[in-house]
Amino acid sequence: MNGDRRRRSPPRWCRHAWTIALVVGLGLIGCRHEQAEDATSAPSRRAIADAPPKPASTPTTSAKVAAVPVVSMAPAIEALPKQTAACLAHTAANAPASAIAVHRWVDASGITHYSDQPPAASVKDHRVIEVQGLPPVAVQASGYDMNLPDQLQQRAVADALGVQRVLRDALGVAASAATLRVVFVKDASTYAGLIGDPALATSAGAYSTAQRTIYVRMQTQDEASFAVLRHEITHALAHESIGNLPTSINEGLAEYFGRYRVGGMGGQIDIGADRTAIVGAAPGGDGSDALVDLLARDGADFYAADGGASGREQRYLRSYALVALLMRDAIGRAALAALLAGQQADPCRPIAVENLLDARYPGGLPALASAWAGFMRAPPPAIQAY
């Protein structure tokens, strides 16, 4: 995020009132940032701190955190360049699909690797896999100091394709070309060194848009690691296909799809799984002031631990609830789709999300705030299927 970005003024009315998707079509970005925790503990949210933006030609980094139901995860982070690929080229979505050769091999340490580049040295079990007909997004996966989780390739591909399909079918986001690397790290100090930012050293995962690399700190349970990976995949897809979204929407999408579970020919998100946490983060009153505050916070202002880590966690939960509410029915999806389309038209700079939602949601921001507050106070025990 840009360092010179300031908190946006609220509308007048409120002043009173991934993967080893060998080849996957993508377009989003994000991360999570919290302390790593055991997958058996209470669910955690990933908090992210965006690094100050630099000139348009200079990449920057940011970190973000996502929450996952059922299993808890350590924080995840994201590193963002000042400008997205869509901002610099904006032609990725037009790239033709083609066959891509994916190389699989085992190195001398017994670690399995997947890449669109052949191994440089003598290795064991080198195989070449050709993937046909998918959008040209290549994902390379490796373990830095550990072997990859079981079924990582299949699950990462399925998750990325599932998220991509929902973004396309429900929100009109076309797939775009990208090349991502996924690196799993076991040792905490090694992970901190790879991330290179003391503030993000204890996160569960991070995505660098400059390097198109997702770093995942291996959790005690594979399910927690996959949840971190889904969060980062969503950020990567959104960043590449849409642009530099406002932080609340960027994190809300990643939190939402971080809970996505592939099943059969589709997938689902269990909204009720986080009911207790959502109720605890519900705003008071009619929700107007809280919603404007959430939408106005961007970058470091969103990730700041003002009021303690609970304040940052609350913002992640509120962002997740906002996206979950909008995704619940056709009216909300239309408003969210319009927001994403508006960002695609100007990918380099986050749009004025308050104004757009005020114009596109029936009844404007006051009606959205009321529906959002009601949703958080009594989350539906529903499963959203796609």
C-alpha positions in Angstrom: 0.0 0.0 0.0 1.1 3.6 -0.5 2.7 5.2 2.4 1.2 8.6 1.6 -2.3 7.2 1.7 -4.5 8.9 4.3 -7.7 7.7 5.9 -10.5 8.7 3.7 -13.2 11.1 5.0 -16.5 9.4 5.7 -19.6 10.4 3.6 -21.6 13.3 4.9 -24.5 11.2 6.1 -22.3 9.2 8.5 -21.0 12.1 10.4 -24.3 12.1 12.1 -25.7 8.9 12.0 -3.0 -21.9 -4.6 -1.1 -23.9 -5.0 0.0 -25.9 -6.8 -2.2 -25.1 -9.5 0.2 -26.2 -12.1 -1.6 -23.8 -14.4 -4.5 -21.8 -13.1 -6.3 -18.7 -14.2 -5.9 -16.2 -11.4 -6.4 -12.6 -10.3 -6.2 -11.6 -6.6 -3.7 -10.9 -3.8 -3.4 -10.8 0.0 -1.9 -12.2 3.2 -2.3 -12.9 6.8 -0.3 -11.7 9.8 -0.7 -13.1 13.3 1.2 -15.3 15.6 1.5 -18.9 14.6 -0.7 -21.1 16.7 -1.6 -24.7 17.0 -4.4 -25.8 14.7 -6.3 -27.2 17.7 -6.6 -23.8 19.4 -9.3 -21.2 18.9 -9.6 -19.9 15.4 -7.2 -17.0 14.6 -7.4 -14.2 12.1 -4.5 -13.1 10.0 -3.5 -9.5 10.3 -1.6 -7.7 7.7 0.4 -4.6 7.7 0.9 -2.9 4.4 4.3 -1.3 3.8 4.3 2.3 2.6 3.7 2.7 -1.1 6.5 3.8 -3.3 6.6 5.5 -6.7 4.5 3.8 -9.3 7.5 1.9 -10.6 8.6 0.6 -7.3 7.2 -2.5 -5.6 6.2 -2.4 -2.0 5.1 -5.0 0.5 2.1 -5.4 2.8 0.9 -8.0 5.2 -2.5 -9.2 5.9 -4.3 -11.8 8.1 -7.2 -14.1 7.6 -9.4 -16.2 9.8 -10.4 -19.7 9.1 -13.3 -21.7 10.6 -12.9 -25.2 12.1 -9.1 -25.1 12.2 -7.2 -22.1 13.5 -4.2 -20.8 11.7 -1.3 -18.5 12.3 -1.3 -15.1 10.7 -0.6 -14.7 7.0 1.0 -11.8 5.2 1.1 -10.2 1.9 3.8 -8.3 0.0 2.4 -6.0 -2.6 4.1 -4.1 -5.3 3.2 -0.5 -5.7 1.4 -1.3 -8.9 -0.3 -4.5 -9.9 0.4 -6.5 -13.0 -3.0 -5.4 -14.2 -2.1 -1.8 -13.6 1.2 -2.1 -15.6 -0.1 -4.2 -18.5 -3.8 -4.9 -18.0 -3.6 -7.5 -20.8 -3.2 -10.7 -18.7 -6.9 -11.6 -19.1 -6.5 -11.7 -22.8 -3.7 -14.2 -22.8 -4.7 -17.3 -24.7 -4.9 -20.6 -22.8 -2.1 -23.0 -23.8 -0.5 -26.3 -22.7 2.2 -25.9 -20.0 4.8 -28.5 -19.1 5.1 -28.9 -15.3 8.2 -30.6 -14.0 8.1 -32.8 -10.8 11.2 -34.1 -9.1 12.7 -35.0 -5.8 16.0 -33.4 -4.7 18.9 -34.9 -2.8 17.2 -34.0 0.6 14.0 -36.0 -0.4 12.0 -32.8 -0.9 9.5 -32.9 -3.8 9.3 -29.9 -6.2 6.9 -28.8 -8.9 7.9 -26.1 -11.4 7.3 -24.9 -15.0 11.1 -25.0 -15.3 13.2 -28.2 -15.4 15.5 -29.0 -12.5 19.0 -27.6 -12.9 20.9 -30.6 -11.6 20.6 -34.4 -11.4 17.5 -35.3 -9.4 15.4 -38.3 -8.7 11.9 -39.2 -10.1 11.9 -36.4 -12.7 8.5 -36.4 -14.5 6.9 -33.9 -16.9 3.2 -33.2 -16.7 1.4 -31.4 -19.5 -1.7 -29.4 -18.5 -4.1 -28.4 -21.3 -6.8 -25.9 -21.6 -6.4 -23.9 -18.5 -5.7 -20.1 -18.3 -1.9 -19.5 -18.4 -1.1 -19.2 -14.7 1.8 -21.4 -13.7 2.4 -22.2 -10.0 5.7 -23.6 -8.7 5.8 -25.3 -5.3 8.6 -26.3 -3.1 9.6 -26.9 0.5 12.4 -24.7 1.8 13.3 -26.9 4.7 10.6 -29.6 4.6 8.7 -31.8 2.3 5.4 -30.6 0.9 2.1 -31.6 2.6 0.4 -34.7 1.2 -1.9 -34.0 -1.8 -0.7 -30.4 -1.9 -0.7 -30.3 -5.7 -4.3 -31.6 -6.1 -5.8 -29.6 -3.3 -4.1 -26.3 -4.3 -5.2 -26.7 -7.9 -8.8 -27.5 -6.8 -8.9 -24.6 -4.4 -7.5 -22.1 -6.9 -9.9 -23.2 -9.6 -12.8 -23.2 -7.2 -12.2 -19.7 -6.0 -11.6 -18.5 -9.6 -14.8 -20.1 -10.7 -16.9 -18.3 -8.0 -15.2 -15.0 -8.7 -16.1 -15.4 -12.4 -19.6 -16.8 -12.1 -20.8 -14.8 -9.2 -18.9 -11.6 -9.6 -17.8 -11.4 -13.2 -14.1 -11.5 -12.6 -12.3 -12.9 -15.6 -9.2 -15.1 -15.1 -5.9 -13.5 -15.8 -2.4 -14.9 -16.5 0.1 -15.1 -13.6 3.0 -17.1 -12.4 3.1 -17.8 -8.7 5.6 -19.7 -6.6 4.6 -21.4 -3.3 7.2 -22.0 -0.7 6.5 -24.0 2.5 8.8 -23.3 5.4 9.0 -25.2 8.7 11.5 -23.4 10.8 10.3 -20.1 12.4 13.6 -18.3 12.2 14.1 -19.4 8.6 10.6 -18.1 7.8 11.3 -14.8 9.4 14.5 -14.4 7.4 12.7 -15.1 4.2 10.0 -12.6 4.9 12.6 -10.0 5.9 10.3 -7.8 8.0 10.4 -8.1 11.8 6.8 -7.0 12.0 5.7 -10.0 10.0 8.1 -12.6 11.4 5.4 -14.4 13.3 2.8 -14.5 10.6 1.5 -17.8 9.2 1.8 -16.9 5.5 2.8 -14.1 3.2 2.3 -13.3 -0.5 4.9 -11.2 -2.4 3.4 -9.7 -5.5 6.8 -8.4 -6.6 8.1 -12.0 -6.6 4.8 -13.6 -7.2 5.6 -15.9 -4.3 3.5 -17.2 -1.5 5.3 -18.2 1.7 3.5 -20.5 4.1 4.8 -21.3 7.5 3.9 -24.9 8.0 1.3 -25.4 10.8 0.9 -28.3 13.2 -2.0 -29.5 11.1 -2.1 -29.6 7.3 -5.7 -28.2 7.2 -4.5 -25.0 8.9 -1.7 -24.7 6.3 -4.1 -25.2 3.4 -6.4 -22.5 4.9 -3.5 -20.1 4.9 -2.7 -21.0 1.3 -6.3 -20.4 0.2 -6.2 -17.0 1.8 -3.1 -16.1 -0.1 -4.3 -17.6 -3.4 -7.4 -15.3 -3.1 -5.2 -12.3 -2.6 -3.1 -13.3 -5.6 -6.1 -13.8 -7.8 -7.7 -10.5 -6.8 -4.5 -8.5 -7.2 -3.7 -9.8 -10.6 -7.2 -9.7 -12.0 -8.7 -6.7 -10.3 -6.0 -4.4 -8.9 -5.2 -2.7 -5.6 -8.5 -3.1 -3.8 -9.4 -1.1 -0.7 -8.0 -3.1 2.3 -11.3 -3.9 3.9 -12.6 -5.5 0.7 -9.3 -7.2 -0.1 -9.1 -8.8 3.3 -12.8 -9.5 3.3 -12.6 -11.5 0.1 -9.5 -13.4 1.3 -11.2 -14.2 4.7 -14.3 -15.4 2.8 -12.6 -17.6 0.3 -10.1 -18.8 2.9 -13.1 -20.7 4.3 -14.0 -22.2 0.9 -14.0 -26.0 0.8 -14.1 -27.8 -2.5 -16.7 -30.5 -2.7 -17.8 -32.5 -5.8 -18.2 -30.2 -8.8 -18.4 -27.1 -6.6 -17.6 -25.9 -3.1 -19.1 -24.3 0.0 -18.5 -21.9 2.8 -19.9 -22.6 6.2 -21.0 -19.2 7.5 -22.2 -20.5 10.8 -18.9 -22.0 11.7 -17.6 -18.7 13.0 -20.9 -17.6 14.6 -19.5 -16.9 18.1 -16.6 -14.9 16.9 -18.7 -12.9 14.5 -21.3 -12.0 17.2 -18.4 -10.9 19.4 -17.2 -8.5 16.8 -20.7 -7.1 15.9 -20.9 -3.2 15.9 -23.3 -1.3 18.2 -26.1 0.9 17.2 -27.2 1.0 13.6 -23.7 0.1 12.3 -23.2 3.3 10.4 -20.2 4.7 12.2 -18.6 1.3 12.4 -19.0 0.5 8.7 -17.7 3.9 7.6 -14.7 3.5 9.9 -14.0 0.0 8.5 -14.2 1.1 4.9 -12.2 4.3 5.5 -9.3 2.4 7.0 -6.6 1.4 4.5 -3.1 0.0 4.7 -1.4 0.4 8.0 -4.5 2.1 9.4 -6.4 -1.2 8.9 -3.7 -3.4 10.2 -2.7 -1.3 13.2 -3.1 -3.0 16.6 -4.9 0.0 18.1 -6.9 -1.3 21.0 -4.7 -4.4 21.0 -4.6 -7.3 18.7 -8.3 -7.8 19.3 -9.0 -4.5 17.5 -7.3 -5.8 14.4 -9.0 -9.1 14.7 -12.3 -7.4 14.9 -11.6 -5.6 11.6 -10.9 -8.9 9.9 -14.1 -10.4 11.2 -16.1 -7.4 10.2 -14.6 -7.4 6.7 -15.4 -11.1 6.4 -19.0 -10.5 7.5 -19.4 -7.7 5.0 -18.3 -9.8 2.1 -20.4 -12.8 3.4 -23.4 -10.5 3.6 -22.9 -9.2 0.0 -22.4 -12.7 -1.4 -25.6 -14.0 0.2 -28.1 -12.7 -2.4 -28.3 -11.3 -5.9 -28.6 -7.7 -4.7 -25.4 -7.9 -2.6 -23.5 -9.7 -5.3 -24.4 -7.1 -7.9 -23.1 -4.3 -5.6 -19.9 -6.2 -5.0 -19.5 -7.0 -8.7 -19.9 -3.3 -9.5 -17.2 -2.5 -6.9 -14.8 -5.0 -8.4 -15.5 -3.8 -11.9 -14.8 -0.2 -10.9 -11.5 -1.3 -9.4 -10.6 -3.2 -12.6 -11.1 0.0 -14.6 -8.6 1.8 -12.4 -6.4 -1.0 -10.9 -3.5 1.1 -9.5 -5.3 3.0 -6.8 -8.0 1.8 -4.4 -11.4 3.2 -5.4 -13.7 5.2 -3.1 -15.6 2.1 -1.9 -18.0 4.1 0.4 -19.3 6.1 -2.6 -19.7 3.1 -4.8 -21.5 1.0 -2.2 -23.7 4.0 -1.3 -24.7 4.3 -5.0 -25.1 0.6 -5.8 -26.6 -1.0 -2.7 -30.4 -0.5 -2.4 -31.0 2.2 0.3 -27.3 3.2 0.2 -24.8 2.9 3.0 -27.3 3.4 5.8 -29.3 0.3 4.6 -26.1 -1.7 4.1 -24.8 -0.7 7.5 -28.1 -1.8 9.1 -28.1 -5.2 7.2 -24.4 -5.7 8.1 -24.9 -5.0 11.8 -27.9 -7.4 11.9 -26.0 -10.1 10.0 -23.2 -10.0 12.6 -25.5 -10.0 15.6 -27.3 -13.1 14.3 -25.2 -14.8 11.7 -27.3 -17.3 9.7 -26.4 -20.9 10.5 -26.2 -21.4 6.7 -23.8 -23.0 4.3 -23.3 -21.0 1.1 -22.9 -23.5 -1.8 -21.4 -22.7 -5.2 
